[in-house]
Amino acid sequence: MIKALQKKLNNRKVIILCSLLLAAICIVTILAPWLAPNDPIMVNLAQKLQPPSAAYPFGTDHLGRCILSRLLYGARISLGYAALICMAALGIGLVVGVLAGYLGGWVDYVLMRIGDGLIAIPSLLFVIGFVGIWGAGLKQVVLGLILVQWVFYARVIRGMVISLKEEQYITAARISGSSSWKVIKKHVAPNVISSLAVMGTLEMGWAIMNLSSMSFLGLGVQPPTPEWGAMILEGKSYIRTNPALMLYPGICIMVVVIVFNLLGESLSERFGIKRR
Amino acid sequence: MVTFIIKRIITIVPIYLIAILITFGMIHLSPVDPAEAYFTAAHVQATDQLLEQKRQELGLDQPFLLQYIDTVLNISQFDFGTSYVTNKPVWDEIATRMPATIQLALCSLLIAIIVSVPLGFLAGIKRNGVMDHASRFLSFIGASIPSFWLGYLLIFFFSVKLDLFPVEGTGTWKHLVLPSITLAFPLIALYTRLLRTSVMENLQETYVLFARTRGIREYSIMGKHVLRIAISPMITGLGMNLGHLLTGTIIVEAVFSWPGLGRFFIDAIFNRDVPVIQAYVLLAAGAFLLGNLIVDLIQLYIDPRISRKGRQLP
């Protein structure tokens, strides 16, 4: 359906539509403290498991907390930390990829073997193991996700840099005496950054999903902090009586991930960039 | 071809050693003292003397490199130490829980293959047909839906509303249905997509044109040639996704209270049972590498072009 829709709309329209949706999501996320009708962590047992009302537009959860407010604040955690993960992973990937690709030799060998070792352990498993050893918590999850994710960027960028190195203008710059640093900064980096942005968009969906998966397992965000995955974990016991508790956060995750994936895919199609 | 296989097997060893080193280094760098974790898990108030004794017993007073070599040697004999919680060998604990996880993983893999091969193939043959749209929609949703939420959705509709399948537990085949579908869904999405793209690419190849000019029936071109070659990337995907399958079981087992390795692992994390955590991560990494190896060998068998060219090592 969505893809069929995408066929009718052309690629450009999808990009515009997704960007607008994304902008709306970002605005809502940033304005969450002003939009939220109630305090997201205030427990009010007298009001527990209420149906939607004027005071609580989406009803209340098992502790009488406003679901809408929790969803809005949860967006700040999910999106904020996902963005942090992406930026950090992209940053490390860029530096490592350029160094490995441009310098080659033993630098390349060592960096890529470290990457191989990290990838040898399936990524989410690595993160869970990392959290297992270092203790549950948002900080550890974020760190773990960054640690596995930079490798993919580094590999892609390394490949791009190696093919760029053969370009004549790079050779020309080197012959005319530019230092390695200058060549990298002026000629290599600008060429890879646009691809990075596209990969980053796709990776946002990945990060949001894994962040919430970890919180769902109880390893990430700890209660009472509102986060979508953690909310599903809390709501799962009420699946028979109050399915809304686990339905709403799931819908939020799915919609945001869909928007990011759709945008990322349309962008990579448009610019002819292959993922990973 | 034999050299290729041997070469391929040899490349695994250093990668696995690095994986062990990384896991090991992580444990070393972590603020958790295994000796302390041991006593916390055993609910014993530890004195300094006890801690010191335990550290010696665990070999923590040895230099890092020596400990690492020790660990590698132990692992090569399937000795993963003893669990802090149960005081039994970790390997035994894992072996008793492995069948449940393998059952779940194989069942969902089967579902994924049964659904995605025809779907991806038909979608690839007829671009923009009904099947194509269906497959694209499915693969998009599959990539965007969190699997734990999908699990609860399935429970909500099929267990709570329709009362067709049990909510959790094991025993009958009915218990297996919902967890397997949950675990299979993202795989279906991925494989369908891979196969679709690969079929489309293969249809552009000259061998298809040649077969057509020879007057071979379309049916036989598709079934005998295109499918056989186009399925190759999907098999690679299968190997690459063993990891996904493994982590998937952790989440699905948590959703459906499935008594497998995944839940054992999560419990170990909460108990700070360091040997179990280490063993699980290393076993999973080993299974992942081994899976990739097997997949490479299958490909060698299926696609004759690879063996003839003596494909480059990745």
Interface residues (C-beta under 8 A of the other chain):
Chain A: M1 I2 K3 A4 K7 R113 I114 D116 G117 L118 A120 I121 P122 S123 L124 L125 F126 I128 G129 F130 V131 G132 I133 W134 G135 A136 G205 M209 S212 S213 F216 L217 G218 L219 G229 I232 K236 I239 R240 P243 M246 L247 P249 G250 I253 M254 V257 I258 N261 L262
Chain B: P14 I15 Y16 I18 A19 L21 I22 T23 M26 I27 S30 P31 V32 N128 H133 R136 F137 F140 A143 S144 I145 P146 S147 F148 W149 Y152 L153 I155 F156 V160 L242 G243 H244 L246 T247 I250 I251 A254 V255 F265 I266 A268 I269 F270 R272 V274 I277 Q278 Y280 V281 A284 A285 F288 L289
